[in-house]
Amino acid sequence: GHPLGPNADGVYGIFRYFHSPTTWIKLAGAVEARDHSTIHFNEYRYRLKSEWTHELTKGLRLQLQGGYERIANFDFQQGVSRNNFIGGINLQIF
């Protein structure tokens, strides 16, 4: 099954822009609503993530990542919200 569970809805989108054969960006967004079967309100998650990728040389790639997530009714607790941030640097050998 889906990791959101049986009583959930999600909408996802990805946009990629190839600046050149060696450099590109990616934006990914998500909106999720999870329903708890015994509680009468949902947990909502809104997420946006960006990536910048550059191929330094043949076989070596640098990637920078950043993202933000807003959670309303965190863990099905009404009025409890969270802000999450993510950042990353990857050096890929392929």
ABEGO torsion letter per residue (X at the ends): XBAAEABBBBBBBBBBBBABAABBBBBBBBBBBBBBAABABBBBBBBBBBBBBBBABBGBBBBBBBBBBBBBGBGGBBGBBBBBBBBBBBBBBX
